[in-house]
Amino acid sequence: MRLIGRLLPLALVICVTWGCRSVYPRSVVPQAMAAETTETVDSGSVPVDETAVPSMWPSRWGADSIAAGVQTGVIIELDHPVSELVPAHLSRFHRLRTGETEYSDALGLAKGMGVDYPYKFQAEGPGCYLFVHQPPVDGEGPKKNKDGEPDLFFKFISAQLTGFIQTGQEYEEQIELERTWFTYREPRGEKESIGTIVLMPGMFGTPEPVIDGVERYFRSKGWSVLRMLSHPSRFTQRTEYSVEAGSEAQVAKQIAEMFDTRTAEAAYASSAAIGFVHDRFPENASKPVVLVGMSGGAMILPSVYSFDPSLYSAGVMVAGGGNFLEINTRSNYAKWIDALDLDADPEKPDVQKPEKKQLKELVGLYLAMSKLDSLHTAESMQGVPMLMLHGSSDKAVPASTGDALHEALGRPERWVYPVGHELIFAALPLQTPKIERWIRKQVIEPGQTP
């Protein structure tokens, strides 16, 4: 399922600076600097007022509080063809080179969030997955998209405060940028939109050809489609934890905070993206919005919903599951994704995986400490029209974790197939008409024009 052929060669990621239109005046540039990794003071050593931040939702730079309707980042429209957007998966040894695009994004975020003091920022690093603008080289014709250009093409940008940089007697905030890319298309032809489908893909935007077909089908039936091109850029950021005997609770807490922060970003991005779309197409604001998640997109769907339940009318999960740490430790995709390692003996040169007993304890502690794992946020969706498509032989998102999520959701309608992860998506084009009819039945009022 990995789309190796479309991944940008790593050399381009490290060695090339990409152009981007300036979003804000150049006079602001001296306030934003690419962060150095030296002389960093952990944010815990400087007093920070956390009283206004609800504990369930991790804070974001520039936001006084986090709640539905509160600005957590900014939207920046993109003015180049969507076909010139190229995916890049950074390896565990590389960091994105800071270029014009990153400076422009940092400045746009600062201005949008009302930040007027100096700061330093870091772009994405090892394990992150993002998109870069790659215009045609001389002699090449313009790239074309078979579906044409989207009606809207934009990215959501936010940042996390990670520490402070000491410069003399002063401290400058150090932040980490995070970005999520979206396209939005109205129904095909002259049809009036009956509502919006929010498509959330699997890891790294997969399975792209299947999602392309699903998007086309929904649009042909009168739906607008807001498509998250991939999870937020730091969702797969490379992280390694040392799990020595006696440290299980501490490590579990760190992992829970990490997964909660990454999951929250998807919720913030989706909420902001829907708001942006409705501002541009106000006639659709009163129409149904349905979340459709696939694989990794299905895993985070309950948490995306729970951030702003008033936005969404129903949800469809294809091959999803709950308990993110258990999924990571058991998935046969774990090495491919390469986002998390647990090392039971950091003194040895190679990663030593924990014994089963220690791993089971760690998974249990993680789930107890997590706030945004889908097994917890699923409660917010009970009573909401929900459909699950489930492969009883799934090993990528282990089938038992899908069973656990089904229970946590209150046992909504579920279609079970005796297949694994790959085959459930291979067959998805045949199931899409049935899914669309199910959605229409749940959210279109009787007598309403279809």
MIDO-70950 format. One record per residue (C-alpha): residue number from 1; x, y negated, z. Coordinates in steps of 0.2 Angstrom, whole numbers, plus 2048, in hexadecimal, padded with zeros to 3 digits. Example, Ala and Ser with C-alpha at 12.3 -4.5 7.8 and 13.67 -1.06 7.14 Angstrom:
// MIDO-70950
+-----+-----+-----+-----+
: num :  c1 :  c2 :  c3 :
+-----+-----+-----+-----+
:   1 : 83E : 816 : 827 :
:   2 : 844 : 805 : 824 :
+-----+-----+-----+-----+
END
This chain:
// MIDO-70950
+-----+-----+-----+-----+
: num :  c1 :  c2 :  c3 :
+-----+-----+-----+-----+
:   1 : 800 : 800 : 800 :
:   2 : 80F : 7F4 : 802 :
:   3 : 810 : 7E9 : 7F3 :
:   4 : 823 : 7EA : 7F1 :
:   5 : 822 : 7E3 : 7DF :
:   6 : 81B : 7D3 : 7E5 :
:   7 : 826 : 7CF : 7F3 :
:   8 : 833 : 7C1 : 7F1 :
:   9 : 845 : 7C7 : 7F1 :
:  10 : 84D : 7C3 : 801 :
:  11 : 85B : 7B9 : 7F9 :
:  12 : 84E : 7AC : 7F4 :
:  13 : 847 : 7AA : 805 :
:  14 : 858 : 7A7 : 80D :
:  15 : 861 : 79D : 7FF :
:  16 : 854 : 792 : 7F6 :
:  17 : 84B : 782 : 7FC :
:  18 : 839 : 781 : 7F5 :
:  19 : 831 : 771 : 7F0 :
:  20 : 821 : 76B : 7F8 :
:  21 : 816 : 75B : 7F6 :
:  22 : 819 : 74E : 804 :
:  23 : 80B : 74E : 80F :
:  24 : 810 : 73F : 81A :
:  25 : 81B : 730 : 818 :
:  26 : 82E : 733 : 818 :
:  27 : 830 : 726 : 826 :
:  28 : 82A : 733 : 832 :
:  29 : 838 : 740 : 82E :
:  30 : 845 : 73B : 83B :
:  31 : 839 : 741 : 849 :
:  32 : 838 : 753 : 842 :
:  33 : 848 : 75D : 843 :
:  34 : 84B : 76F : 83F :
:  35 : 84F : 777 : 850 :
:  36 : 860 : 77D : 855 :
:  37 : 861 : 78D : 860 :
:  38 : 86D : 785 : 86D :
:  39 : 86A : 77B : 87C :
:  40 : 858 : 781 : 87D :
:  41 : 84F : 780 : 88E :
:  42 : 841 : 78D : 891 :
:  43 : 830 : 784 : 892 :
:  44 : 82D : 78C : 8A3 :
:  45 : 83B : 781 : 8AA :
:  46 : 832 : 771 : 8A6 :
:  47 : 821 : 76D : 8AE :
:  48 : 812 : 770 : 8A2 :
:  49 : 800 : 76D : 8A6 :
:  50 : 7F7 : 77D : 8A2 :
:  51 : 7E7 : 778 : 8AC :
:  52 : 7DE : 773 : 89C :
:  53 : 7E2 : 783 : 892 :
:  54 : 7D6 : 791 : 894 :
:  55 : 7E0 : 7A1 : 898 :
:  56 : 7D8 : 7AB : 88B :
:  57 : 7DE : 7A1 : 87C :
:  58 : 7F1 : 79D : 87B :
:  59 : 7F5 : 78B : 879 :
:  60 : 7FB : 782 : 869 :
:  61 : 807 : 773 : 867 :
:  62 : 7FD : 763 : 868 :
:  63 : 7ED : 76A : 86E :
:  64 : 7E7 : 765 : 87F :
:  65 : 7DC : 774 : 881 :
:  66 : 7D7 : 783 : 877 :
:  67 : 7C5 : 786 : 874 :
:  68 : 7B9 : 788 : 865 :
:  69 : 7B8 : 778 : 85B :
:  70 : 7C9 : 771 : 862 :
:  71 : 7D6 : 76E : 856 :
:  72 : 7E4 : 77A : 857 :
:  73 : 7EE : 776 : 847 :
:  74 : 7EC : 76D : 836 :
:  75 : 7E6 : 772 : 825 :
:  76 : 7F1 : 76D : 816 :
:  77 : 7EA : 76F : 804 :
:  78 : 7F6 : 777 : 7F7 :
:  79 : 7F7 : 76F : 7E6 :
:  80 : 800 : 77C : 7DC :
:  81 : 7F9 : 78B : 7D4 :
:  82 : 7F5 : 79A : 7E0 :
:  83 : 7FE : 7A5 : 7D4 :
:  84 : 80E : 79C : 7D9 :
:  85 : 80C : 7A1 : 7EB :
:  86 : 818 : 7B0 : 7EE :
:  87 : 819 : 7BB : 7FE :
:  88 : 829 : 7BD : 808 :
:  89 : 82B : 7C9 : 816 :
:  90 : 83B : 7C4 : 820 :
:  91 : 845 : 7D3 : 826 :
:  92 : 84A : 7D5 : 838 :
:  93 : 85B : 7CC : 834 :
:  94 : 855 : 7BD : 82B :
:  95 : 84D : 7AC : 82F :
:  96 : 844 : 7A1 : 822 :
:  97 : 84F : 793 : 81C :
:  98 : 848 : 782 : 822 :
:  99 : 844 : 778 : 812 :
: 100 : 839 : 76A : 80C :
: 101 : 829 : 774 : 80E :
: 102 : 82D : 777 : 821 :
: 103 : 831 : 765 : 824 :
: 104 : 821 : 760 : 81B :
: 105 : 816 : 76D : 825 :
: 106 : 81E : 767 : 836 :
: 107 : 81B : 755 : 832 :
: 108 : 809 : 758 : 82C :
: 109 : 806 : 762 : 83C :
: 110 : 80D : 755 : 848 :
: 111 : 803 : 747 : 840 :
: 112 : 7F3 : 751 : 83F :
: 113 : 7F5 : 756 : 852 :
: 114 : 7F9 : 744 : 857 :
: 115 : 80B : 748 : 85C :
: 116 : 815 : 738 : 85B :
: 117 : 825 : 73D : 865 :
: 118 : 835 : 746 : 85F :
: 119 : 835 : 759 : 85E :
: 120 : 83F : 767 : 855 :
: 121 : 837 : 776 : 84C :
: 122 : 83C : 787 : 846 :
: 123 : 835 : 790 : 837 :
: 124 : 830 : 7A2 : 836 :
: 125 : 83D : 7AF : 83A :
: 126 : 840 : 7C2 : 83A :
: 127 : 831 : 7CC : 836 :
: 128 : 826 : 7BE : 831 :
: 129 : 81C : 7BF : 821 :
: 130 : 818 : 7AF : 818 :
: 131 : 815 : 7A7 : 807 :
: 132 : 821 : 79C : 7FD :
: 133 : 81E : 791 : 7EE :
: 134 : 827 : 798 : 7DF :
: 135 : 824 : 78D : 7CF :
: 136 : 828 : 794 : 7BE :
: 137 : 83A : 793 : 7B9 :
: 138 : 83F : 78A : 7A9 :
: 139 : 838 : 793 : 79A :
: 140 : 82A : 79C : 7A3 :
: 141 : 818 : 798 : 7A0 :
: 142 : 80C : 794 : 7AE :
: 143 : 807 : 7A3 : 7B8 :
: 144 : 7F5 : 7A7 : 7B7 :
: 145 : 7E8 : 7AF : 7C3 :
: 146 : 7DB : 7BA : 7BB :
: 147 : 7CE : 7B3 : 7C7 :
: 148 : 7D3 : 7A1 : 7C3 :
: 149 : 7D8 : 794 : 7D0 :
: 150 : 7CF : 794 : 7E1 :
: 151 : 7C3 : 786 : 7E5 :
: 152 : 7CE : 783 : 7F5 :
: 153 : 7E0 : 788 : 7F8 :
: 154 : 7E8 : 783 : 809 :
: 155 : 7F1 : 789 : 818 :
: 156 : 7EE : 787 : 82A :
: 157 : 7FE : 781 : 834 :
: 158 : 800 : 782 : 847 :
: 159 : 80E : 783 : 853 :
: 160 : 813 : 78A : 864 :
: 161 : 81D : 781 : 871 :
: 162 : 82C : 78C : 875 :
: 163 : 838 : 782 : 87F :
: 164 : 841 : 771 : 87F :
: 165 : 851 : 76C : 877 :
: 166 : 85D : 761 : 882 :
: 167 : 865 : 752 : 879 :
: 168 : 86F : 749 : 886 :
: 169 : 863 : 744 : 894 :
: 170 : 853 : 747 : 88A :
: 171 : 849 : 756 : 885 :
: 172 : 841 : 759 : 874 :
: 173 : 833 : 766 : 872 :
: 174 : 838 : 775 : 868 :
: 175 : 82A : 77D : 85E :
: 176 : 827 : 78C : 853 :
: 177 : 81D : 789 : 843 :
: 178 : 810 : 795 : 83E :
: 179 : 806 : 795 : 82D :
: 180 : 7F7 : 79F : 826 :
: 181 : 7F2 : 79D : 814 :
: 182 : 7E0 : 79E : 80D :
: 183 : 7D7 : 79D : 7FD :
: 184 : 7C4 : 799 : 7FB :
: 185 : 7B9 : 79D : 7EC :
: 186 : 7A7 : 799 : 7E8 :
: 187 : 79C : 7A7 : 7E1 :
: 188 : 79F : 7AB : 7CF :
: 189 : 795 : 7A3 : 7C1 :
: 190 : 788 : 796 : 7C6 :
: 191 : 781 : 79F : 7D5 :
: 192 : 77D : 796 : 7E5 :
: 193 : 787 : 79C : 7F4 :
: 194 : 77D : 7A7 : 800 :
: 195 : 78B : 7A7 : 80D :
: 196 : 79D : 7A9 : 810 :
: 197 : 7A7 : 7B9 : 811 :
: 198 : 7B7 : 7B7 : 81B :
: 199 : 7C3 : 7C4 : 815 :
: 200 : 7D1 : 7C9 : 821 :
: 201 : 7DE : 7D5 : 819 :
: 202 : 7E9 : 7E3 : 820 :
: 203 : 7FB : 7DF : 824 :
: 204 : 805 : 7D5 : 818 :
: 205 : 7F5 : 7D2 : 80E :
: 206 : 7F2 : 7E4 : 809 :
: 207 : 7EA : 7ED : 800 :
: 208 : 7EA : 7DE : 7F4 :
: 209 : 7E2 : 7E6 : 7E5 :
: 210 : 7D4 : 7ED : 7EF :
: 211 : 7D1 : 7DC : 7F7 :
: 212 : 7D1 : 7D4 : 7E6 :
: 213 : 7C3 : 7DF : 7E1 :
: 214 : 7B9 : 7DD : 7F1 :
: 215 : 7BB : 7CA : 7EF :
: 216 : 7B5 : 7CA : 7DD :
: 217 : 7A6 : 7D5 : 7E1 :
: 218 : 7A0 : 7CA : 7EF :
: 219 : 7A1 : 7BB : 7E4 :
: 220 : 797 : 7C4 : 7D6 :
: 221 : 789 : 7C6 : 7E3 :
: 222 : 788 : 7B4 : 7E8 :
: 223 : 794 : 7B3 : 7F7 :
: 224 : 7A2 : 7A6 : 7F9 :
: 225 : 7B2 : 7AF : 7FF :
: 226 : 7BF : 7A7 : 80B :
: 227 : 7CE : 7B2 : 80A :
: 228 : 7DC : 7B3 : 817 :
: 229 : 7EB : 7B7 : 80C :
: 230 : 7F4 : 7C0 : 81A :
: 231 : 7F5 : 7BF : 82D :
: 232 : 7FD : 7B0 : 834 :
: 233 : 80F : 7AF : 830 :
: 234 : 816 : 7B4 : 841 :
: 235 : 80A : 7C2 : 843 :
: 236 : 817 : 7CF : 83F :
: 237 : 826 : 7C5 : 846 :
: 238 : 833 : 7D2 : 84C :
: 239 : 834 : 7D5 : 85F :
: 240 : 83D : 7E1 : 869 :
: 241 : 83A : 7E5 : 87C :
: 242 : 846 : 7EE : 888 :
: 243 : 83B : 7FA : 892 :
: 244 : 846 : 800 : 8A0 :
: 245 : 83F : 80A : 8AF :
: 246 : 835 : 7FE : 8BB :
: 247 : 833 : 7F1 : 8AE :
: 248 : 823 : 7F7 : 8A6 :
: 249 : 817 : 7EA : 8AD :
: 250 : 822 : 7DC : 8A9 :
: 251 : 824 : 7E2 : 897 :
: 252 : 812 : 7E6 : 895 :
: 253 : 80E : 7D4 : 89A :
: 254 : 81A : 7CD : 88D :
: 255 : 812 : 7D8 : 87F :
: 256 : 801 : 7D4 : 884 :
: 257 : 805 : 7C1 : 883 :
: 258 : 80E : 7C4 : 872 :
: 259 : 7FF : 7CD : 86A :
: 260 : 7F2 : 7C1 : 872 :
: 261 : 7FC : 7B2 : 86A :
: 262 : 7FD : 7BA : 859 :
: 263 : 7EB : 7BF : 859 :
: 264 : 7E5 : 7AE : 85F :
: 265 : 7EE : 7A6 : 850 :
: 266 : 7E3 : 7B0 : 844 :
: 267 : 7D3 : 7AA : 84E :
: 268 : 7D9 : 798 : 84D :
: 269 : 7DE : 798 : 83B :
: 270 : 7CD : 7A0 : 836 :
: 271 : 7C3 : 794 : 840 :
: 272 : 7CC : 785 : 839 :
: 273 : 7CB : 78C : 827 :
: 274 : 7B8 : 78E : 828 :
: 275 : 7B6 : 77D : 82F :
: 276 : 7C0 : 776 : 821 :
: 277 : 7B6 : 780 : 814 :
: 278 : 7A6 : 779 : 81B :
: 279 : 7AC : 768 : 81B :
: 280 : 7AF : 769 : 808 :
: 281 : 79F : 773 : 805 :
: 282 : 793 : 76D : 812 :
: 283 : 785 : 776 : 809 :
: 284 : 78C : 786 : 80F :
: 285 : 78E : 781 : 821 :
: 286 : 77D : 788 : 826 :
: 287 : 77F : 798 : 81D :
: 288 : 785 : 7A9 : 824 :
: 289 : 798 : 7AC : 827 :
: 290 : 79D : 7BE : 827 :
: 291 : 7AE : 7C5 : 82D :
: 292 : 7B4 : 7D3 : 823 :
: 293 : 7C5 : 7DB : 829 :
: 294 : 7D0 : 7E8 : 822 :
: 295 : 7DC : 7F2 : 82C :
: 296 : 7E6 : 7E5 : 835 :
: 297 : 7D8 : 7D9 : 831 :
: 298 : 7CC : 7E4 : 839 :
: 299 : 7D6 : 7E6 : 849 :
: 300 : 7D6 : 7D3 : 84C :
: 301 : 7C4 : 7D0 : 847 :
: 302 : 7BC : 7D1 : 858 :
: 303 : 7C8 : 7C4 : 85F :
: 304 : 7C6 : 7B9 : 84F :
: 305 : 7B3 : 7BA : 853 :
: 306 : 7B4 : 7B7 : 865 :
: 307 : 7BE : 7A6 : 863 :
: 308 : 7AF : 79E : 85B :
: 309 : 79F : 7AA : 85B :
: 310 : 794 : 79C : 855 :
: 311 : 79D : 79C : 844 :
: 312 : 799 : 7AF : 83F :
: 313 : 78A : 7B9 : 83B :
: 314 : 790 : 7CA : 839 :
: 315 : 7A0 : 7D5 : 837 :
: 316 : 7A7 : 7E3 : 82D :
: 317 : 7B6 : 7ED : 832 :
: 318 : 7BF : 7F9 : 827 :
: 319 : 7CC : 804 : 82F :
: 320 : 7CE : 7FA : 83F :
: 321 : 7D2 : 7FF : 851 :
: 322 : 7D5 : 7F8 : 862 :
: 323 : 7E4 : 7F8 : 86E :
: 324 : 7F2 : 7F0 : 864 :
: 325 : 800 : 7F7 : 86D :
: 326 : 7FA : 809 : 86C :
: 327 : 7F7 : 806 : 859 :
: 328 : 809 : 800 : 857 :
: 329 : 811 : 80E : 860 :
: 330 : 807 : 81C : 857 :
: 331 : 804 : 814 : 846 :
: 332 : 80D : 81D : 837 :
: 333 : 80F : 80B : 830 :
: 334 : 819 : 805 : 83F :
: 335 : 82A : 806 : 837 :
: 336 : 824 : 7FE : 827 :
: 337 : 81D : 7EF : 831 :
: 338 : 82C : 7EF : 83C :
: 339 : 825 : 7E2 : 848 :
: 340 : 828 : 7EA : 859 :
: 341 : 834 : 7F6 : 861 :
: 342 : 835 : 7FC : 873 :
: 343 : 846 : 801 : 879 :
: 344 : 847 : 80C : 888 :
: 345 : 85A : 80B : 889 :
: 346 : 862 : 7FA : 883 :
: 347 : 873 : 800 : 887 :
: 348 : 873 : 80C : 878 :
: 349 : 876 : 805 : 867 :
: 350 : 866 : 80C : 85F :
: 351 : 854 : 809 : 866 :
: 352 : 84F : 817 : 872 :
: 353 : 83D : 819 : 872 :
: 354 : 834 : 81B : 883 :
: 355 : 82F : 82C : 889 :
: 356 : 81C : 830 : 887 :
: 357 : 818 : 82E : 899 :
: 358 : 821 : 81C : 89A :
: 359 : 818 : 818 : 889 :
: 360 : 807 : 81D : 88F :
: 361 : 80A : 812 : 89F :
: 362 : 80F : 803 : 895 :
: 363 : 800 : 805 : 889 :
: 364 : 7F4 : 805 : 898 :
: 365 : 7FC : 7F6 : 8A0 :
: 366 : 7FC : 7EC : 890 :
: 367 : 7EA : 7EF : 88D :
: 368 : 7E6 : 7EA : 89F :
: 369 : 7F0 : 7DA : 89D :
: 370 : 7EA : 7D5 : 88B :
: 371 : 7DC : 7C9 : 889 :
: 372 : 7DA : 7C9 : 876 :
: 373 : 7DC : 7DB : 872 :
: 374 : 7CD : 7E0 : 867 :
: 375 : 7C8 : 7EC : 875 :
: 376 : 7C5 : 7DD : 880 :
: 377 : 7BD : 7D1 : 874 :
: 378 : 7B2 : 7DE : 86C :
: 379 : 7A6 : 7DA : 87B :
: 380 : 7A2 : 7C9 : 873 :
: 381 : 79C : 7D2 : 863 :
: 382 : 78F : 7DE : 86B :
: 383 : 77E : 7DA : 863 :
: 384 : 786 : 7D2 : 854 :
: 385 : 783 : 7DC : 844 :
: 386 : 792 : 7E7 : 842 :
: 387 : 798 : 7F4 : 835 :
: 388 : 7A7 : 7FF : 837 :
: 389 : 7AF : 80A : 829 :
: 390 : 7BA : 817 : 832 :
: 391 : 7C6 : 824 : 82C :
: 392 : 7C5 : 833 : 837 :
: 393 : 7D7 : 838 : 832 :
: 394 : 7DF : 826 : 833 :
: 395 : 7F1 : 826 : 839 :
: 396 : 7F5 : 814 : 834 :
: 397 : 7E8 : 80D : 840 :
: 398 : 7E6 : 81D : 84A :
: 399 : 7D4 : 824 : 849 :
: 400 : 7D3 : 825 : 85C :
: 401 : 7D6 : 812 : 85E :
: 402 : 7C8 : 80F : 851 :
: 403 : 7BD : 81A : 85C :
: 404 : 7C1 : 810 : 86B :
: 405 : 7BD : 800 : 862 :
: 406 : 7AC : 807 : 85D :
: 407 : 7A8 : 80B : 86F :
: 408 : 7AE : 7F9 : 874 :
: 409 : 7A2 : 7F1 : 867 :
: 410 : 793 : 7FB : 86E :
: 411 : 793 : 808 : 861 :
: 412 : 78D : 7FE : 852 :
: 413 : 789 : 806 : 841 :
: 414 : 798 : 810 : 83B :
: 415 : 79C : 819 : 82A :
: 416 : 7A8 : 827 : 82E :
: 417 : 7B3 : 82F : 820 :
: 418 : 7BE : 83E : 822 :
: 419 : 7CD : 835 : 81A :
: 420 : 7DD : 82C : 820 :
: 421 : 7E1 : 819 : 81F :
: 422 : 7E6 : 819 : 80C :
: 423 : 7D7 : 822 : 806 :
: 424 : 7CA : 818 : 80F :
: 425 : 7D1 : 809 : 805 :
: 426 : 7D3 : 812 : 7F5 :
: 427 : 7C0 : 816 : 7F6 :
: 428 : 7BB : 805 : 7FC :
: 429 : 7B7 : 7FE : 7EB :
: 430 : 7A9 : 80B : 7EA :
: 431 : 7A3 : 806 : 7FB :
: 432 : 7A3 : 7F3 : 7F8 :
: 433 : 791 : 7F2 : 7F0 :
: 434 : 78A : 7FC : 7FF :
: 435 : 793 : 7F1 : 80B :
: 436 : 78D : 7E1 : 803 :
: 437 : 77B : 7E8 : 804 :
: 438 : 77D : 7EB : 816 :
: 439 : 784 : 7DA : 819 :
: 440 : 775 : 7D2 : 80F :
: 441 : 769 : 7DC : 819 :
: 442 : 770 : 7D6 : 82A :
: 443 : 772 : 7C3 : 826 :
: 444 : 766 : 7BE : 819 :
: 445 : 755 : 7BA : 820 :
: 446 : 746 : 7C3 : 818 :
: 447 : 73E : 7B9 : 80A :
: 448 : 74E : 7AF : 808 :
: 449 : 754 : 7AD : 7F6 :
: 450 : 763 : 7BA : 7F4 :
+-----+-----+-----+-----+
END
